[in-house]
Amino acid sequence: MSGSDVSAPPPLAPTPAYPVLALDFVRLKEKISAYLKPEDVGRIEAAYHFSANAHEGQFRISGDPYISHPVAVASIVADWHLDSQALIAALLHDVMEDTHISKAEIAERFGKVSAELVDGLSKLDKIEFRSHEEAQAENFRKMLLAMASDLRVILIKLADRMHNMRTLDAVRPAKRRRIANETLEIYAPIANRLGLNDLYRELQELSFEHKYPLRFRVLSRAIRAARGNRREVVGKVLAAIEERLPQWGIEAEVQGREKHLYGIYRKMVEKHLSFSQVLDIYGFRVIVKDVPSCYLSLGALHSMYKPVPGKFKDYLAIPKANGYQSLHTTLIGPFGMPVEVQIRTREMHHIAEAGVASHWLYKEDEKTLTELQQKTHSWLQSLLELQSASGEATEFLEHVKIDLFPGEVYAFSPKGKIFSLPKGSTPVDFAYAVHTDVGNRCVACRINGDLMPLRSELHNGDQVEIITAAHANPNPAWLSYVRTGKARAQIRHFMKSAQQDESVALGERLLNQALRPHGLTLGQISTFAWDRFLRDRGVRHKKDVFADIGLGKRLPAIIARRLSQAQDMESGRPDVVKPKPAGAITIRGSEGIAVQLARCCSPIPGDPIIGTIRKGQGLEVHLHDCPTVAKLRGDRGRWVDVEWETGSDRLFDVRIRVLTQNQRGVLAKVASSISEEDCNIQTVNMDNEQGDYTALNLTLQVRDRPHLARVVRAVRRIPEVVRIGRVRGDGRVG
């Protein structure tokens, strides 16, 4: 992918400032000249000058000129030998976000492909979000969708995050911890999922250092102290392996390595160990020429040191989801020290370190690379499926986070196909991994030939057979035990769709009922009337109206009246037939989800009231003078006329405040007077006012306003009562 989509632009004038940066770019130029054509190098140099001019006058928090960041990102990308389009995008990745440069300008000068890459990397800064989490989720969704069409987007983004993590010391501590946590949760797992092992480890180490600086320093000192104590043992094991392998006729490169700090820390946390209990902090890597030599080396090592039972893993026969292949074994070395060894071929080593970037780096083994590309493509397609099944960006991010952690359980279909799943996965996860329809129709399963519950946890090597039924549907209870993002997203998607269908059916019935007082049924409403109504309200389909009614977002009485008016207008004599007057909506107080009595002012029958339409909550009824609705008076579309239905036998909550002299037995007298008027006290609390008086705050249940008036008169007759009044919407008593 080293070609370009447009001719090289004329070079810009060299950037006179930043001599140190000029040196950085010289080093970058030397690096890319080793594998790119001269014309591509010229285009990249033009992009450097373009970016430097665009960012002129901008500085990072550290005080460095801003252009230092894009150059560093491009240098990391060049280590993976990515093409000129990716390098141009790396140099320009912040110009759309931080300068006046547009996507069209980038496309015109450097080509459409580079412009699309830059656009995929740019944040959605111009959209307002309710929270930082929502903004992060939406930006992440945009980036992953861009990545699904072009993998270079995420490779550049990972390089960008790497340089930001390397320079995180300049950022204030709170932001430093937030960025470190985000890197641990999202970007490091993505690097691992793509097989970028070196990048994955460094992101983890830097995140650990900035998220838990004290723990990082303490563990670093402990490692340094242990290093001296164990150096002799490590040297002895290394020498023994280097001596034994040639005796078996194996040509190999043997490397000793210290395990990464974050890996040791995570093992201590997960297994509740102290540092002194973590023995295997050193490991060895054996790199051989071919696959048979891998297994031969394993035999040689097992003949030298005893293997630990259950600690052997064959990732050659069953590679990890990110294409990683190696044999893993743990041996009991000298003095009983556990020694972990990884055995792999040189090609496998390249893929283990460079992952998907090896598509550009190494092309000797086309079969292995093609398989890796297919796995990566399958994962990207699964992201698109998650996106379509997830409603909100935050939900999508949650599902992706679940899928980013590497699969550790390998289960087989009855035909022998292997499926890699996260630890703790169940047959339901397996069913959705096979196909969405298999998951949706799943009713039972057989594990290794035995009928087992769907919540059973799968183990390595299990053979799973899914039993389906044509009319079965996902069970909401599955959400409590599924592990994969795909299963969780598809179950939720089905539940939302089912709720939508039920809401449409319920809304249709409610609207049909609301049309009866107008002498109409849904079947009699003409297409003209529906089109007029939908056009006026900006709704695309009447099913959306039915769904909103069923969910309580729209009031059927209002819609029925509007449709009736539209039907009358269409009767053919608009000059003679006048629309019926709107009239007030009758309120019983027991309508439920569609009609709610406002808690702020607690209206009761007999009070002058007004209704307000609240998005997603239907009609809310307030007192006529409630301060909450005062600001809506000028917006006719937000409120409707309402009136109380006569003869309601329901009880309504109302708050009163009684100021009494601070004397013994006064509360009993007040409660007795209220009870004698056939009124129930829901809640009561007391406030002392200036020592001599007590304020009683009561919530009563009354039938209507006259009932409340009788209660107030009865309480007022008590000698100790100084003042009594109803609590209004703004808290005042009157």
C-alpha positions in Angstrom: 0.0 0.0 0.0 2.8 2.4 -0.8 1.2 4.0 -3.7 -0.5 7.4 -3.7 -3.9 8.4 -4.9 -2.9 11.8 -6.3 0.2 13.4 -7.8 2.7 14.9 -5.3 1.9 18.5 -4.4 4.6 21.2 -4.8 6.8 21.4 -1.8 6.1 24.2 0.7 8.7 26.6 2.0 10.9 25.0 4.7 9.9 25.8 8.2 12.5 28.2 9.5 11.9 27.7 13.3 12.4 24.7 15.5 15.9 23.5 14.5 15.7 20.6 16.9 12.5 19.5 15.2 14.1 19.7 11.9 16.6 17.2 13.2 13.8 14.9 14.3 12.3 15.0 10.9 15.7 14.3 9.3 15.8 11.1 11.4 12.2 10.3 10.3 13.2 10.9 6.7 16.2 8.5 7.0 13.8 5.9 8.4 11.2 6.1 5.7 13.7 6.4 2.9 14.8 2.9 3.6 11.5 1.4 2.4 9.5 4.1 0.5 10.0 5.5 -3.0 11.6 9.0 -3.3 8.4 10.5 -4.6 6.5 9.2 -1.5 9.2 10.7 0.7 8.8 14.0 -1.0 5.0 14.0 -0.3 5.7 13.2 3.3 8.1 16.1 3.6 5.5 18.4 2.1 3.0 17.1 4.7 5.5 17.9 7.4 5.9 21.5 6.3 2.2 21.9 5.8 1.5 20.6 9.4 4.3 22.8 10.9 2.9 25.9 9.3 -0.7 24.9 10.4 0.5 24.4 14.0 2.8 27.4 14.1 2.4 29.3 17.4 0.9 26.3 19.1 2.7 24.6 22.0 2.1 21.4 24.0 1.6 21.6 27.8 5.3 20.6 28.2 6.3 23.8 26.3 7.5 21.9 23.2 6.3 23.2 19.8 3.1 21.3 18.9 4.6 20.0 15.6 6.9 17.8 17.8 3.9 15.5 18.5 2.9 14.7 14.9 6.5 14.0 14.0 6.9 11.6 16.9 3.6 9.8 15.9 4.8 9.5 12.3 8.1 8.1 13.6 6.3 5.4 15.5 4.1 4.6 12.5 7.3 4.4 10.3 8.7 1.7 12.7 5.8 -0.4 11.4 6.7 0.4 7.8 3.3 1.8 7.0 2.7 3.5 3.6 3.0 7.2 2.6 -0.8 7.8 3.0 -0.6 6.6 6.7 2.5 8.7 7.4 0.9 11.8 5.8 -2.2 11.2 8.0 0.0 10.8 11.1 1.7 14.2 10.4 -1.7 15.9 9.8 -3.8 14.0 12.4 -4.5 17.1 14.5 -4.8 19.8 11.9 -8.6 19.4 11.4 -9.1 19.4 15.2 -6.8 22.2 16.2 -6.4 24.5 13.2 -8.6 26.1 10.5 -7.6 23.4 8.0 -10.6 21.5 6.5 -10.9 17.9 5.2 -11.5 19.2 1.7 -8.2 21.1 1.8 -6.3 18.0 2.9 -8.0 15.9 0.2 -7.1 18.5 -2.5 -3.4 18.7 -1.4 -2.7 15.1 -0.2 -5.4 12.9 -1.6 -8.8 11.6 -0.5 -7.4 8.6 1.3 -5.2 10.6 3.7 -8.1 13.0 4.3 -10.4 10.1 5.3 -7.7 8.8 7.7 -7.3 12.2 9.3 -11.1 12.6 9.5 -11.4 9.2 11.2 -8.8 10.4 13.8 -10.5 13.7 14.5 -12.8 14.1 17.5 -16.4 15.1 17.4 -15.7 18.4 19.1 -18.5 20.4 17.5 -21.2 18.2 18.9 -22.5 18.9 22.4 -22.6 15.9 24.7 -24.3 15.4 28.1 -21.1 14.1 29.8 -17.4 13.4 29.2 -18.2 9.7 29.2 -20.7 10.1 26.4 -18.3 12.3 24.4 -15.6 9.7 24.8 -17.9 6.9 23.8 -19.1 8.7 20.7 -15.5 9.6 19.6 -14.5 6.0 20.2 -17.4 4.7 18.1 -16.5 7.1 15.2 -12.9 6.0 15.4 -13.7 2.2 15.4 -16.1 2.6 12.5 -13.4 4.4 10.5 -11.0 1.7 11.6 -13.4 -1.0 10.2 -13.0 0.5 6.7 -9.3 1.2 7.1 -7.2 -0.4 9.8 -4.5 2.3 9.5 -6.8 4.6 11.5 -6.4 2.6 14.7 -2.6 2.1 14.0 -2.1 5.9 13.8 -4.3 6.4 16.9 -2.3 3.9 18.9 0.9 5.6 17.9 -0.7 8.9 18.9 -1.7 7.5 22.3 1.8 6.0 22.8 3.5 9.4 22.4 0.9 11.0 24.6 1.6 8.4 27.3 5.4 8.9 27.0 4.9 12.7 27.6 2.2 12.4 30.2 4.4 13.9 33.0 3.5 17.4 31.9 -0.2 16.8 32.5 -1.9 17.6 35.8 -2.3 14.5 38.1 -6.1 14.1 37.9 -6.1 14.2 34.1 -3.0 11.9 34.0 -4.9 9.3 36.0 -7.9 9.5 33.8 -5.9 9.1 30.6 -3.9 6.3 32.1 -7.2 4.5 33.1 -8.6 5.0 29.6 -5.5 3.6 28.1 -5.6 0.5 30.3 -9.3 -0.1 29.6 -9.4 0.6 25.8 -6.2 1.3 23.9 -3.8 -1.3 25.5 -6.4 -4.1 24.9 -6.9 -2.9 21.3 -3.1 -3.1 20.8 -3.2 -6.6 22.2 -6.2 -7.6 20.1 -4.3 -6.5 17.0 -1.2 -8.4 18.1 1.0 -5.3 18.7 2.8 -6.9 21.6 5.6 -4.4 22.2 3.1 -1.5 22.0 0.7 -3.3 24.3 3.3 -3.9 27.0 4.6 -0.3 26.9 1.1 1.2 27.1 0.4 -1.1 30.1 3.6 -0.1 31.9 3.1 3.6 31.3 -0.5 3.5 32.4 0.5 1.6 35.6 3.1 4.2 36.3 0.8 7.1 36.0 -2.4 5.5 37.5 -0.6 4.1 40.6 2.7 6.0 40.9 3.4 4.9 44.4 2.7 1.2 43.7 4.9 1.5 40.6 7.8 2.9 42.5 7.6 0.3 45.3 7.4 -2.6 42.8 10.2 -1.2 40.7 12.5 -1.2 43.8 11.5 -4.7 44.7 12.3 -5.9 41.2 15.7 -4.3 41.2 16.5 -5.9 44.6 15.4 -9.3 43.4 17.3 -9.0 40.1 20.6 -9.2 41.9 19.6 -12.2 44.0 18.3 -14.2 41.0 20.8 -13.2 38.3 22.9 -16.3 39.0 19.9 -18.6 38.6 18.8 -16.9 35.4 22.3 -17.1 33.9 22.5 -20.8 34.8 19.1 -21.6 33.2 20.1 -19.6 30.0 23.4 -21.4 29.7 21.8 -24.8 30.2 19.1 -24.2 27.5 21.8 -23.0 25.1 23.8 -26.1 25.7 21.0 -28.6 25.5 19.3 -27.5 22.3 22.3 -28.1 19.9 22.6 -31.6 21.5 19.2 -32.3 20.0 20.2 -30.9 16.6 18.2 -27.7 17.1 19.5 -24.3 15.9 17.9 -21.7 18.1 18.2 -18.2 19.5 17.6 -18.1 23.3 16.5 -14.9 25.0 16.1 -14.3 28.7 13.6 -11.6 29.7 12.2 -10.0 32.8 8.4 -10.0 33.1 6.7 -6.6 32.9 5.9 -4.7 36.0 2.2 -4.5 35.3 1.9 -8.2 34.6 3.5 -8.9 38.0 1.3 -6.4 39.7 -1.9 -7.9 38.1 -0.9 -11.4 39.1 -0.3 -10.2 42.7 -3.8 -8.6 42.8 -5.7 -11.4 41.1 -4.1 -14.2 43.2 -3.7 -12.1 46.4 0.1 -12.7 46.5 2.9 -10.6 48.0 5.9 -9.9 45.8 8.0 -12.5 47.5 5.4 -15.1 46.5 5.6 -14.3 42.8 8.5 -16.5 41.8 8.2 -16.6 38.0 9.3 -13.0 37.3 11.8 -14.2 34.6 11.0 -15.9 31.4 12.8 -17.3 28.3 12.1 -17.2 24.6 13.4 -19.8 22.2 13.2 -18.8 18.5 13.7 -21.6 16.0 13.5 -22.0 12.2 10.3 -24.1 11.7 7.3 -25.7 13.5 8.8 -29.2 13.9 11.8 -27.6 15.7 9.3 -26.0 18.1 7.9 -29.3 19.3 11.4 -30.8 19.3 12.6 -28.0 21.5 9.7 -28.6 23.9 10.9 -32.2 24.3 14.4 -31.1 24.9 13.4 -28.7 27.6 11.1 -31.2 29.3 13.9 -33.7 29.4 16.1 -31.1 31.2 13.6 -29.6 33.7 10.3 -31.1 35.0 7.2 -29.3 33.5 4.5 -27.9 35.8 1.3 -29.9 35.2 -1.5 -27.8 33.6 0.9 -25.0 32.6 1.4 -26.1 28.9 -0.4 -24.3 26.2 -0.2 -25.0 22.5 -0.9 -21.8 20.6 0.7 -23.2 17.4 -2.2 -25.7 16.8 -4.8 -23.2 18.0 -3.5 -19.6 17.5 -4.9 -16.7 19.7 -7.6 -14.5 18.1 -4.9 -11.9 17.3 -2.8 -14.3 15.3 -0.3 -15.0 18.1 1.4 -18.4 17.9 3.8 -20.0 20.4 4.3 -23.0 22.7 4.1 -22.0 26.4 5.4 -24.2 29.1 6.4 -23.7 32.7 9.4 -25.6 34.1 10.7 -26.2 37.7 14.3 -24.8 37.4 17.2 -24.7 39.8 16.3 -24.3 43.5 12.7 -24.9 42.7 12.3 -21.6 40.8 9.5 -21.7 38.2 10.7 -20.8 34.7 8.3 -19.9 31.9 9.5 -20.6 28.3 7.9 -19.5 25.0 8.9 -21.4 21.8 8.1 -20.0 18.4 9.5 -19.6 14.8 11.1 -16.4 13.6 8.0 -15.6 11.5 5.8 -16.2 14.5 8.0 -13.9 16.5 7.6 -11.1 13.9 3.8 -11.4 14.1 3.9 -11.6 17.9 5.8 -8.3 18.1 4.2 -6.4 15.1 0.7 -8.0 14.8 -1.3 -6.7 12.0 1.5 -4.2 11.1 3.4 -7.3 9.9 1.1 -7.1 6.8 3.4 -4.3 5.8 6.6 -5.6 7.4 7.0 -9.3 6.5 5.6 -11.1 3.6 7.5 -14.4 3.5 4.7 -16.7 4.8 1.7 -15.6 2.8 -0.5 -18.4 4.3 0.1 -17.2 7.9 -0.4 -13.6 7.1 -3.6 -14.3 5.1 -5.0 -16.1 8.1 -4.1 -13.2 10.4 -5.7 -10.7 8.0 -8.8 -12.8 7.9 -9.0 -12.9 11.7 -8.6 -9.2 11.9 -11.2 -8.6 9.2 -13.6 -10.9 11.1 -13.1 -8.9 14.3 -13.7 -5.6 12.4 -16.9 -7.0 11.0 -18.0 -8.0 14.5 -17.5 -4.3 15.5 -19.9 -3.3 12.7 -22.4 -5.9 14.0 -22.1 -4.5 17.5 -22.6 -1.0 16.2 -25.8 -1.9 14.4 -27.2 -3.8 17.5 -26.2 -1.1 20.0 -28.4 1.9 20.4 -26.2 4.4 22.2 -22.5 5.1 22.0 -21.9 4.3 25.7 -23.6 0.9 25.2 -21.4 0.2 22.1 -18.3 1.1 24.1 -19.4 -1.3 26.9 -19.7 -4.1 24.5 -16.4 -3.4 22.8 -14.6 -3.3 26.1 -16.0 -6.8 26.9 -14.7 -8.1 23.5 -11.3 -6.5 23.8 -10.1 -8.8 26.5 -8.3 -11.8 25.0 -10.2 -15.1 24.6 -8.9 -17.9 26.7 -11.5 -20.7 26.2 -11.5 -22.7 23.0 -14.7 -24.7 22.3 -15.5 -26.9 19.4 -18.6 -27.3 17.3 -19.8 -30.9 16.5 -18.1 -30.6 13.1 -14.8 -29.6 14.8 -14.7 -25.9 14.1 -12.9 -24.0 16.8 -14.4 -20.9 18.5 -12.3 -18.6 20.8 -14.3 -17.1 23.7 -13.5 -15.1 26.8 -13.1 -16.9 30.1 -16.5 -17.6 31.8 -18.3 -17.9 28.5 -21.5 -20.0 28.3 -23.3 -22.0 25.6 -25.3 -18.9 24.8 -22.1 -17.0 24.0 -21.1 -20.0 21.8 -24.4 -19.9 20.0 -24.1 -16.2 19.1 -20.5 -16.8 18.1 -21.8 -19.4 15.6 -24.5 -17.1 14.2 -26.9 -14.4 15.5 -29.9 -16.5 14.4 -28.5 -19.6 16.3 -28.3 -17.5 19.4 -31.8 -16.0 19.0 -33.3 -19.5 18.5 -31.3 -21.3 21.2 -33.3 -23.3 23.7 -30.9 -26.0 25.1 -27.4 -27.3 24.6 -25.2 -30.5 24.9 -21.7 -30.2 26.2 -19.5 -33.2 25.4 -22.7 -35.1 24.6 -24.6 -34.3 27.8 -27.6 -32.0 28.2 -26.5 -29.1 30.3 -28.0 -25.8 31.5 -27.4 -22.8 29.2 -25.7 -21.0 32.0 -23.0 -23.6 32.3 -19.4 -22.3 32.1 -17.4 -23.6 29.1 -13.9 -25.0 29.5 -11.1 -25.6 27.0 -11.8 -28.4 24.6 -15.5 -28.6 25.3 -17.6 -29.8 22.3 -20.8 -27.7 22.3 -24.0 -28.6 20.4 -26.7 -25.9 20.3 -30.3 -27.0 20.1 -32.7 -24.5 18.5 -36.4 -24.1 18.0 -38.1 -22.2 15.2 -40.3 -20.0 17.4 -37.9 -19.4 20.3 -36.7 -16.0 21.4 -33.8 -14.7 23.5 -34.4 -14.8 27.3 -33.7 -11.5 29.2 -32.2 -13.6 32.0 -29.3 -14.5 29.7 -27.9 -11.0 30.2 -27.0 -12.0 33.8 -24.4 -14.6 32.6 -23.3 -14.0 29.0 -19.7 -12.8 28.6 -19.3 -11.7 25.0 -20.2 -8.3 23.7 -21.9 -9.8 20.6 -24.3 -11.9 22.8 -25.1 -9.0 25.1 -25.7 -6.6 22.2 -27.9 -9.0 20.3 -30.0 -9.9 23.3 -30.5 -6.2 24.2 -31.3 -5.4 20.5 -34.0 -8.1 20.4 -35.5 -6.9 23.7 -35.7 -3.3 22.4 -37.3 -4.5 19.1 -39.9 -6.5 21.0 -40.6 -3.6 23.3 -41.0 -1.4 20.2 -43.5 -3.8 18.6 -45.5 -4.1 21.8 -45.6 -0.3 22.2 -46.9 0.1 18.7 -49.7 -2.3 19.3 -50.6 -0.7 22.6 -50.4 2.8 21.2 -52.7 1.8 18.3 -55.3 0.6 20.7 -55.1 3.7 22.9 -55.4 6.0 19.9 -58.4 4.1 18.6 -60.1 4.4 21.9 -59.3 8.2 22.0 -60.9 8.7 18.6 -64.3 7.3 19.7 -65.6 10.6 21.3 -64.9 12.2 17.9 -67.1 9.6 16.1 -64.1 8.1 14.4 -62.0 4.9 14.3 -58.4 4.5 13.0 -59.7 2.8 9.9 -61.7 6.0 9.0 -58.7 8.4 9.2 -57.7 9.1 5.6 -54.2 9.1 4.2 -54.5 12.9 3.7 -55.2 13.4 7.4 -52.3 11.2 8.4 -49.9 12.9 6.0 -50.9 16.3 7.2 -50.5 15.3 10.9 -47.1 13.6 10.3 -45.8 16.6 8.2 -46.8 19.2 10.8 -45.1 17.2 13.6 -42.0 16.2 11.6 -42.7 12.4 12.1 -41.8 10.0 9.4 -44.2 7.2 10.0 -47.4 6.7 11.9 -45.9 3.6 13.6 -43.5 6.0 15.4 -46.6 7.9 16.7 -48.2 4.6 18.0 -44.9 3.7 19.7 -44.6 7.1 21.4 -48.2 6.7 22.7 -47.5 3.3 24.0 -44.4 4.5 25.8 -46.2 7.5 27.3 -44.3 10.0 25.2 -47.5 11.3 23.5 -51.0 11.7 24.8 -53.6 9.8 22.6 -56.3 12.4 23.3 -54.2 15.2 21.8 -53.3 13.2 18.7 -56.9 12.1 18.3 -58.1 15.7 18.4 -55.5 16.8 15.8 -56.4 13.9 13.5 -60.1 14.6 13.8 -59.4 18.2 12.8 -57.4 17.2 9.8 -60.1 14.7 8.8 -62.8 17.5 9.1 -60.6 19.8 6.9 -60.4 17.1 4.3 -64.2 16.5 4.2 -64.4 18.6 1.0 -65.9 21.8 2.5 -63.2 23.5 4.5 -65.0 26.9 3.9 -68.2 25.5 5.5 -67.0 22.8 8.0 -65.1 24.5 10.7 -62.6 22.5 12.8 -64.0 21.4 16.2 -62.8 23.4 19.1 -59.9 21.8 20.9 -61.6 21.6 24.3 -59.9 20.7 27.6 -58.6 17.2 28.4 -60.3 15.6 31.3 -58.0 14.5 34.1 -59.0 11.8 36.5 -55.7 11.6 38.3 -55.3 7.9 37.8 -54.1 7.8 34.1 -50.7 6.3 35.0 -47.7 6.7 32.8 -49.2 9.0 30.2 -50.6 11.5 32.6 -48.7 12.5 35.8 -49.5 14.9 38.6 -46.5 17.1 39.2 -44.7 16.5 42.5 -43.6 20.1 42.7 -47.1 21.5 43.4 -49.3 18.4 44.0 -52.5 19.6 42.3 -55.8 18.2 43.6 -59.4 18.3 42.1 -60.8 21.8 42.4 -57.5 23.5 41.8 -57.1 25.5 38.6 -54.6 23.4 36.6 -52.6 23.4 33.4 -50.9 20.5 31.5 -47.4 20.6 30.0 -46.1 18.1 27.5 -42.7 16.7 28.6 -40.6 14.7 26.1 -40.6 11.1 27.0 -42.9 11.6 30.0 -46.3 12.4 28.4 -48.6 15.0 30.1 -47.7 16.5 33.4 -50.4 18.4 35.4 -49.4 21.5 37.5 -51.2 24.1 39.5 -52.1 27.1 37.3 -49.7 29.4 39.1 -46.9 26.8 39.6 -43.5 28.6 39.1 -42.2 25.5 37.2 -44.6 26.2 34.3 -44.5 30.0 34.4 -41.8 30.2 31.8 -43.8 28.0 29.4 -46.7 30.5 29.2 -45.5 32.0 26.0 -44.8 28.7 24.3 -48.3 27.5 23.2 -47.0 24.2 21.9 -45.7 23.2 25.3 -48.9 23.4 27.3 -52.5 22.2 26.9 -55.8 23.1 28.6 -56.9 20.5 31.1 -59.8 20.1 33.6 -60.8 17.8 36.4 -63.3 15.0 35.9 -66.2 15.3 38.4 -67.0 12.6 40.9 -63.5 11.1 41.2 -63.1 8.8 44.2 -59.3 8.8 44.2 -57.2 10.2 47.0 -54.6 12.9 46.2 -51.4 13.8 48.0 -51.1 17.4 49.3 -48.6 19.1 51.6 -49.5 21.4 54.4 -47.4 23.2 57.0 -48.7 23.8 60.5 -47.0 26.2 62.9 -47.9 25.4 66.6 -46.8 26.4 70.1 -44.2 24.1 71.4 -46.4 22.3 74.0 -46.9 18.7 75.0 -49.6 16.7 73.1 -50.0 19.2 70.2 -49.1 16.7 67.6 -51.7 14.3 68.9 -54.4 17.0 68.7 -53.5 17.9 65.1 -53.5 14.2 64.0 -56.8 13.6 65.8 -58.5 16.6 64.0 -57.2 15.5 60.6 -58.4 11.9 61.2 -61.9 13.2 62.3 -62.3 14.7 58.8 -61.7 11.3 57.2 -58.2 12.2 56.0 -55.1 10.1 56.1 -51.6 11.4 57.1 -48.9 10.0 54.7 -45.8 11.5 56.2 -45.0 14.0 59.0 -41.8 15.7 60.2 -41.1 18.5 62.6 -38.8 21.6 62.6 -38.1 23.7 65.7 -38.5 27.4 65.1 -37.0 29.9 67.6 -37.5 27.4 70.5 -41.1 28.4 71.4 -42.7 27.1 68.1 -42.7 23.9 66.2 -43.4 23.5 62.4 -45.2 20.4 61.4 -44.8 19.4 57.7 -47.5 16.9 56.7 -48.4 15.1 53.6 -52.1 14.4 53.6 -54.4 12.3 51.3 -57.6 14.2 50.3 -60.3 13.8 47.8 -60.5 17.3 46.5 -60.1 21.0 47.4 -63.3 21.2 49.5 -62.1 18.2 51.5 -58.8 20.0 52.1 -60.6 23.1 53.2 -62.5 21.2 55.9 -59.3 19.7 57.2 -57.6 23.1 57.4 -60.6 24.6 59.3 -60.6 21.7 61.8 -56.9 22.1 62.5 -57.1 25.9 62.7 -59.6 25.5 65.6 -56.9 24.0 67.8 -55.8 26.7 70.3 -52.1 25.9 70.0 -52.1 26.3 66.2 -50.6 29.6 65.2 -50.7 29.3 61.4 -51.6 26.7 58.8 -51.2 26.8 55.0 -50.7 24.7 51.9 -47.1 24.3 50.6 -47.0 25.6 47.0 -44.7 24.6 44.1 -41.9 27.1 45.1 -42.0 26.1 48.7 -44.0 29.1 49.9 -47.0 28.5 52.2 -50.4 30.0 51.3 
